[in-house]
Every structure is written in structure tokens, then in C-alpha cells.
Amino acid sequence: MGFLTLGNGFFFVSLPLFFITFSSPQVASVSSEEVGALLKWKASLENNSRLTLCSLPNNANNSSTPCTWYGVSCNADGRVIRLNLTSSGLTGTLYDLSFSSLPNLAPIDCSMNNLSGSIPPQIDYISKLTYLDLSTNQFSGIIPLEIRLLTNLETLDLFANQLNGSIPKEIGQLRSLSELALYTNHLESPIPASLGSLSNLTRLYLYNNQLTGPIPPEMGNLINLVEVDISINLLSGPIPSTLENLGGKLQNFTASNNRLTGPIPKSLRKCSSLKRLCLDGNQLTGNVSENLGVYPNLDYVILDDNKFYGELSENWSRCKRLTTLHIARNNISGCIPPEFGNSTQLHVLDLSSNHIVGEIPKEFGNLNHLLRLVLSNNQLSGSIPQQLGSLAELSKLDLSANRFSGSIPTTLGNNLKLFELNLSCNNISGEIPVQICNLFHLTSLALSHNELRGEIPSAISKLQSLERLNLSRNELFGGIPKTFEAMSLSSIDISCNELQGPIPNSVTFMNASIETLQGNKDLCGKVTGLKPSKNLSAVNKHNPKKSHKLVLMISLPLSGSVLLLCTFIALFITYERRKRKPEVEQRDVQVEYVFSISAFDGRAMYDEL
């Protein structure tokens, strides 16, 4: 049986197993020590329904070789050199694992388990260790200072635990280290300057901690650095200019969500190898068009939520591999360069919440791979280009809070993959184009605060995926289409229009608040604050006062025809005046005249009238 056997037969280990036959008493003695160390650790771990450690035959004892155990690898001398126990459901600590009994271990992988407690200082006994992965567990306490003695270590992965304290200042002694991953812990204090001594380091991941202080200038000494992510910390101060030394190999620099200030170093323009740059969520300043250059390999740029100013440079369009560009919530001004239409690999463009003016370039119709276009909360004007209808892959279009005028392009009905459409808070006029009802995947439609007129298209019921609809504060009139009853909206707002008539008999409208319906011409229905629905035929049937009758019965000799005509005119005028009273007043008024003239004198009747 193997060192690790899963009760249900599930275990994922990629390392090969070694089956060794021992003949030397010395080897047997060594194996006995290693077996004892592993069995002792096994006994300290909690039993798990998915896992039984060290399941051995009945005659197994401390002289048995561990080299046939699952997850254990040995060298030709029968010494244990590798443990791969990743994703094994281990629950317990490392306190009872005798590291001194396993001096030949090179890689240890105990990641993705339920191990807890602190990392024992005795780990320094494994001086040959090249790979240590204890990530995604529940280890707590500090990183032991003794870890600095593992000078052969090439990979140190302790991420996704509950480690606290500081990064050891002596960590610079790990000169062989190529990957250091300490992210998603509770580490505090500044990044140690000694980190700059790790000349072989290619990947540094310190994000999602509580690290403070500046980025050490010594980081510029890491000339082999390919990726660095120090985001989601409390780092402050400027980005060191020494990063220009990393221009040959640096591909990913991520420092988002810190407290960094000052400009982007102009030296960063020289990092031609850069593929990913994320500096969002800081307080960085400077002219963004001057501090960044042309990067042939640049793929992903996030500069949101800073204080950058200046105009958009056409240099972005010269980054031919650019797929994502975010510069939202800054102080960018000027127009969008038409050259942006040459960024044909662009998937996401977010320039929202700036001071951008002018029109959307018609060249945007060339962005065939664009998935999301967000230009909201700027000062863009003119008509929405018809060319946007050619963006067949578009899933989100947000042009809200600008100064767009004209009508909604009918071509938007061609964006069949659109999930979200927001044109609110503009000066858009005309009718809601029926072509919008072809967007079968649409989940959110916001057209509020415009000057839209006409009726709501009854074909809107074709939008069966629609969840949120906001048509408020327009000039829409007519009734609400009964086809709404076939839709399942989670929210709707049609307030402040000129709509009238009964609201549809659906859960969406019945559960709507009066605020989302009020401000219309004459809506009625079973919602608190609205008048009850009208049903005139039913009301008239039970309330004869609703009818208006004029019955004129005349039997009179021809000699009185003149007086009769005057009498008839007077009665007709009276009837017409009553009929013209407001509907509310005449609703309960019965107008019924029965006038019979037979043998009476016409003049006497006229005088009496």
C-alpha cells in the first residue's frame, strides 16, 4: 500500500513512485529512521473519511521501506527525497514531523490541505530543500527566521494562510530563490530592503497583506524579475525610478490598491518587455500621455482611480497586442483619438468618469473583438455612431451621463451578444427602436433621463432574459403593453413619463413601489398609491347613474312649430352644457329629460321654460 491511500480511491499525485529493494544493513537502518518519522507524523494527524495515511500490510513495521508508499519518492540509496501530499485532506500540524530524520528531502508539497499551527523552526534541518510549498492551509504565527538557512531553496510558497508578523529581514540570504509567494496572509511591516539581494528572483507575489512603507529602491536590483505583484497592501510613497533596471525582462508589474503617490517613473517607458501594468486604486499623478510609451507586448493596462491628467495618446493604438485598457475615474481630458480604432485586438475599453469631450470616433466600428465599452460620466456629445452596431462581440455598452443627442441607432439591434445597455442621462430623443427588442440576451436596459417619445414597443416581451428595465424621466406616452405580463423582471422604473391606463397584471408591477410608477399621466392598478383599474362596462352595468339619456317626446299641432323649435333648442343647449362638465363631475349625474307636449299651449310652455 502507499504512504497515502484515500478511502474512496481518490488521490491526485503526479510524482512517480520508486520501488527499491534493500540489501545493505546500513540502508535498512536509515529506512527505519525515516519510517519511524513518517509513522509518528501519521499518528498525530486526524483521521479523515477521505484519507488513511500510511496504510501498510499487517506485517509492516519500522524496518519497512517507505519508498513504495504513495506520495513518497526515494533515491537509488533508498533515502526519502520527495513528499508530494498536495490536496490530500491532511488535518493536523507539522509539530510531530521529525525534519532531522529526513535530511535528504528536496521538494515538499503539502499544499491545499487543512494543516494548522506554526511552521516549525526545525525545518532548517532539511538543508537540501529546494522546493517548499505549504500554501492554502491554515498555518498561523510568524515565518520562522530559520528559514533563511535553507540556502538551496528555489521556490517558497506560503500563500493563502494566516501568517502574521513581518517578512524576515534575513530573507535576502536565499540567493537561489526564484519564486517567493507570500500573498493572502496577514503580514505587516515594510518590505525588507534585503529582498534586493535575491538576484535570481523571477516571481515575487506579496499581494493581499498589510505591508506598509515605501517600495524599496533595492527592488531595482532584481534584474531577472519577470512578475511582481504587491497589490492590496498599505504601501505608500513613489514608485522607485530604479525600476528602469528591470526593463529587459519585467512583464507584469501590479501595485494596485495601495497608497502610492507621485508620477509613474518615466524610466518605465523603457520597459519594452512589459505585458501587464496595474496601478489602479492609488493616488498617482502626472501626465499619463508622457509617462508611458509604446510597448510591443503590452496586453493589459489598469490605471483606474488615480489622479492622472492629460489627453489620451495615440500611442495606445500602437500597442498592437493591447486587449484591456482602463483609465477610469481620473482627470483625463481632450478627445478620443480616432487611432483607437486601430486597436483591433482590444477587448475592454473603460474611460469612464473623466472629462473627455467630442464624439465617439466612427473608427470604433473596427474594434471587432470588443466585449465591453464603458464611456460613461464624461462630456461626450454628438450622435451615437451607427458603426457601433457592427461590434458583434459586444456584451456591455455604457454611454450614460454624457451629452449625446439624436436618436438611438437602430443598428444596436445587431449587437446580439449584448447583456447590458445603458444610455441613461443624455439628451437622446426619438422613439425606442423596435430593433432593440432583438437583443435576446439583454439582462439590463437603462434609457432613463432622456427625451424619448412615443409608445413602449409591445415587442419588448421578446427580451425574455431582461431583469432590470429603467425608462423613467422621458416623454413616453400611451399604455403599458400587456405583453409585459409574459416577462419576469426583478426591477422596473417607468416613473415620470406620460403613460396612462392599467398596469400589466404581473408580479413585477404588483410588487413595484409607487416611486417607480408615479409621475405619469393616469396609471391605475392594484398598487398602493394608484387609482383602481377602470372597467367602464362593469361599472355601467351595476350603476345606472353612469348613463346619459335625452328623451324628447313631442305631440303638437303644426301651428305651434315655431315655439316648439325654440323649446327644443333651449333643451339641447342645457343638455350640452351639462355634458361638457369635467368627467369626474358628470360621472354621477343622470341627465334624462322626458318632455311631452300634447294639448298644452306652446307659448305657455315656452314662457314657463
Secondary structure, 3 states (H helix, E strand, C coil): CCCEECCCCCCCCCCCCCCCCCCCHHHHHHHHHHHHHHHHHHHHCCCECCEEECCCCCCCCCCCCHHHCCCEEECCCCCEEEEECCCCCCEECCCCCCHHHCCCCCEEECCCCEEEECCCHHHHHCCCCCEEECCCCEEEECCCHHHHHCCCCCEEECCCCEEEEECCHHHHHCCCCCEEECCCCEEECECCHHHHHCCCCCEEECCCCCCEECCCHHHHHCCCCCEEECCCCEEEECCCHHHHHHCCCCCEEECCCCEEEEECCHHHHHCCCCCEEECCCCEEECEHHHHCCCCCCCCEEECCCCCCEEECCHHHHHCCCCCEEECCCCEEEECCCHHHHHCCCCCEEECCCCEEEECCCHHHHHCCCCCEEECCCCEEEEECCHHHHHCCCCCEEECCCCEEECECCHHHHHCCCCCEEECCCCCCEECCCHHHHHCCCCCEEECCCCEEEECCCHHHHHCCCCCEEECCCCEEEECCCHHHHHCCCCEEECCCCEEEEECCCCHHHHCCCHHHCCCCCEEECCCCCCECCCCHHHHHHHCHHHCECCEEEECCCHHHHHHHHHHHHHHHHHHHHHHCCCHHHHCCCCECCEEEECCCCHHHHHHHC
